Amino acid sequence: MKVSNNILSRVYILFALFLFFGVLIVLRMSMLQIQHDQWVQKEMEEQVFFKKIVADRGNILSEDGTIMA
């Protein structure tokens, strides 16, 4: 009977830990949902825009400055 109570107490502790971490995850998800507008604004501030720049074509020169191609 002592072994059964020992195992049962361990199961209760594990259940409490899983329940605690589950509640933490749900709370964190709800906080992210509440602060959604703040995160969208921060994303727009840090967004990087790319602009295509066409390079000018030039000549290929050797060391002495003569045109190679």
N, CA and C of each residue as an Amber inpcrd file, in Angstrom:
protein
   207
   0.8110000  -1.1840000   0.0000000   0.0000000   0.0000000   0.0000000
   0.8640000   1.2610000   0.0000000   2.0250000   1.1880000   0.6270000
   2.9360000   2.3360000   0.7100000   3.4810000   2.6900000  -0.6740000
   3.8290000   1.6830000  -1.4770000   4.3660000   1.9120000  -2.8170000
   3.3020000   2.5640000  -3.6980000   2.0770000   2.1270000  -3.5960000
   0.9870000   2.6800000  -4.3920000   0.7630000   4.1570000  -4.0650000
   0.8140000   4.5180000  -2.8070000   0.6500000   5.9160000  -2.4070000
   1.8170000   6.7750000  -2.8990000   3.0210000   6.1850000  -2.8930000
   4.2010000   6.8890000  -3.3660000   4.0750000   7.1880000  -4.8630000
   3.6660000   6.1980000  -5.6260000   3.4890000   6.3760000  -7.0650000
   2.3620000   7.3690000  -7.3440000   1.2840000   7.2600000  -6.5960000
   0.1490000   8.1590000  -6.7900000   0.5270000   9.6080000  -6.4940000
   1.3510000   9.8430000  -5.4900000   1.7800000  11.2100000  -5.1890000
   2.6680000  11.7530000  -6.3040000   3.4940000  10.9210000  -6.9000000
   4.3220000  11.3510000  -8.0360000   3.4550000  11.6990000  -9.2430000
   2.4180000  10.9310000  -9.4670000   1.5050000  11.2040000 -10.5770000
   0.8000000  12.5400000 -10.3560000   0.3850000  12.8090000  -9.1370000
  -0.2550000  14.0900000  -8.8270000   0.7060000  15.2630000  -9.0520000
   1.9530000  15.0920000  -8.6620000   2.9500000  16.1520000  -8.8670000
   3.1610000  16.4000000 -10.3600000   3.2960000  15.3320000 -11.1360000
   3.4640000  15.4870000 -12.5840000   2.2470000  16.1440000 -13.2150000
   1.0670000  15.7490000 -12.7830000  -0.1530000  16.3510000 -13.3050000
  -0.1930000  17.8430000 -12.9850000   0.1960000  18.2160000 -11.7650000
   0.2080000  19.6240000 -11.3790000   1.2110000  20.4120000 -12.2230000
   2.3810000  19.8220000 -12.4910000   3.3780000  20.5010000 -13.3220000
   2.8700000  20.6990000 -14.7510000   2.2760000  19.6540000 -15.3340000
   1.7290000  19.7810000 -16.6870000   0.6160000  20.8290000 -16.7240000
  -0.2210000  20.8240000 -15.7210000  -1.2990000  21.8010000 -15.6510000
  -0.7420000  23.2200000 -15.5210000   0.2840000  23.4040000 -14.7070000
   0.9210000  24.7020000 -14.5180000   1.5130000  25.2210000 -15.8260000
   2.2630000  24.3680000 -16.5330000   2.8700000  24.7900000 -17.7910000
   1.8100000  25.0320000 -18.8700000   0.7460000  24.2710000 -18.8490000
  -0.3500000  24.5050000 -19.7930000  -1.0030000  25.8540000 -19.5670000
  -1.2190000  26.2050000 -18.2990000  -1.8060000  27.5010000 -17.9750000
  -0.8520000  28.6230000 -18.3820000   0.4540000  28.4410000 -18.1730000
   1.4320000  29.4550000 -18.5890000   1.3880000  29.6810000 -20.0970000
   1.2870000  28.6000000 -20.8580000   1.2420000  28.7150000 -22.3180000
  -0.0160000  29.4460000 -22.7630000  -1.1490000  29.1030000 -22.1730000
  -2.4040000  29.7700000 -22.5410000  -2.3480000  31.2540000 -22.1740000
  -1.7940000  31.5950000 -21.0220000  -1.6770000  32.9980000 -20.6270000
  -0.7720000  33.7650000 -21.5800000   0.3340000  33.1500000 -21.9630000
   1.2640000  33.8180000 -22.8910000   0.6130000  34.0380000 -24.2550000
  -0.1270000  33.0550000 -24.7350000  -0.8150000  33.2020000 -26.0110000
  -1.8640000  34.3020000 -25.9440000  -2.5820000  34.3880000 -24.8420000
  -3.6010000  35.4310000 -24.7170000  -2.9560000  36.8130000 -24.6330000
  -1.8090000  36.9320000 -23.9710000  -1.1160000  38.2160000 -23.9240000
  -0.6480000  38.6390000 -25.3140000  -0.1780000  37.6950000 -26.1090000
   0.2360000  38.0250000 -27.4740000  -0.9470000  38.4580000 -28.3180000
  -2.1050000  37.8520000 -28.1100000  -3.2940000  38.2430000 -28.8480000
  -3.7500000  39.6470000 -28.4460000  -3.6400000  39.9760000 -27.1770000
  -4.0460000  41.2980000 -26.7030000  -3.1100000  42.3730000 -27.2500000
  -1.8190000  42.0740000 -27.3190000  -0.8340000  43.0470000 -27.7670000
  -0.5690000  42.9530000 -29.2720000  -1.5090000  42.4290000 -30.0330000
  -1.3260000  42.2060000 -31.4720000  -1.0190000  43.5040000 -32.2080000
  -1.7320000  44.5790000 -31.9160000  -1.5330000  45.8500000 -32.6120000
  -0.1290000  46.4020000 -32.3850000   0.3700000  46.2350000 -31.1830000
   1.7140000  46.7060000 -30.8670000   2.7530000  45.9530000 -31.6890000
   2.5840000  44.6380000 -31.8450000   3.5360000  43.8470000 -32.6090000
   3.4750000  44.1690000 -34.1000000   2.2750000  44.4370000 -34.6110000
   2.1390000  44.7980000 -36.0280000   2.8250000  46.1300000 -36.2820000
   2.6540000  47.0930000 -35.3790000   3.2980000  48.3970000 -35.5350000
   4.8200000  48.2540000 -35.4930000   5.3180000  47.4340000 -34.5950000
   6.7600000  47.2300000 -34.4850000   7.3110000  46.5580000 -35.7420000
   6.5590000  45.6340000 -36.3130000   6.9770000  44.9660000 -37.5330000
   7.0550000  45.9430000 -38.6970000   6.0760000  46.8480000 -38.7880000
   6.0890000  47.8390000 -39.8700000   7.2560000  48.8080000 -39.7320000
   7.6440000  49.1290000 -38.5100000   8.7850000  50.0200000 -38.2880000
  10.0960000  49.3690000 -38.6970000  10.2170000  48.0620000 -38.5040000
  11.4690000  47.3670000 -38.7600000  11.5080000  46.6680000 -40.1160000
  10.4820000  46.8750000 -40.9310000  10.4160000  46.1990000 -42.2150000
  11.4560000  46.7820000 -43.1630000  12.0910000  45.9160000 -43.9300000
  13.1180000  46.3080000 -44.8830000  12.5150000  46.2740000 -46.2780000
  12.6930000  47.3560000 -47.0100000  12.2070000  47.4210000 -48.3790000
  13.3930000  47.3410000 -49.3260000  13.2440000  46.5620000 -50.3870000
  14.3020000  46.3970000 -51.3680000  13.9540000  47.1820000 -52.6180000
  14.9390000  47.8550000 -53.1720000  14.7510000  48.6200000 -54.3940000
  15.7910000  48.1320000 -55.3970000  15.3300000  47.7570000 -56.5640000
  16.2370000  47.2550000 -57.5860000  16.9330000  48.4340000 -58.2610000
  18.2390000  48.4080000 -58.2550000  19.0390000  49.4580000 -58.8710000
  19.7740000  48.8520000 -60.0560000  19.5740000  49.4490000 -61.2160000
  20.2360000  48.9760000 -62.4200000  21.6360000  49.5700000 -62.4560000
  22.6320000  48.7060000 -62.5660000  24.0160000  49.1530000 -62.5670000
  24.4010000  49.6830000 -63.9440000  25.2250000  50.7180000 -63.9460000
  25.7540000  51.2340000 -65.2000000  26.8010000  50.2590000 -65.7300000
  26.7260000  50.0190000 -67.0290000  27.7120000  49.1350000 -67.6500000
  28.9560000  49.9470000 -67.9790000  30.0830000  49.3870000 -67.6660000
  31.3230000  50.1000000 -67.9340000  32.3160000  49.2190000 -68.6590000
  33.4920000  49.7380000 -68.8450000  34.5550000  49.0010000 -69.5170000
  35.3910000  48.2410000 -68.4990000  35.9740000  47.1590000 -68.9480000
  36.9110000  46.4060000 -68.1170000  38.2960000  46.9040000 -68.4760000
  38.9800000  47.4230000 -67.4560000  40.2880000  48.0260000 -67.6980000
  41.3860000  47.1830000 -67.0830000  42.5580000  47.2390000 -67.7070000
  43.7390000  46.5630000 -67.1360000  44.3910000  47.5010000 -66.1360000
  45.5340000  47.0790000 -65.5680000  46.2170000  47.8690000 -64.5550000
  46.7020000  49.2130000 -65.1050000  47.0990000  49.2210000 -66.3530000
  47.6120000  50.4760000 -66.9100000  46.5070000  51.3760000 -67.4770000
  45.2390000  50.9460000 -67.3970000  44.1350000  51.7800000 -67.8060000
  43.6470000  51.5400000 -69.2100000  44.1880000  50.5800000 -69.9230000
  43.7100000  50.2890000 -71.2800000  42.4960000  49.3840000 -71.2130000
  41.6520000  49.5310000 -72.2110000  40.4170000  48.7380000 -72.2460000
  40.7440000  47.3050000 -72.6540000  40.2520000  46.3580000 -71.8550000
  40.5060000  44.9400000 -72.1340000  39.3390000  44.3340000 -72.9320000
  38.1300000  44.7440000 -72.6370000  36.9980000  44.1490000 -73.3460000
  35.9850000  45.1990000 -73.6750000
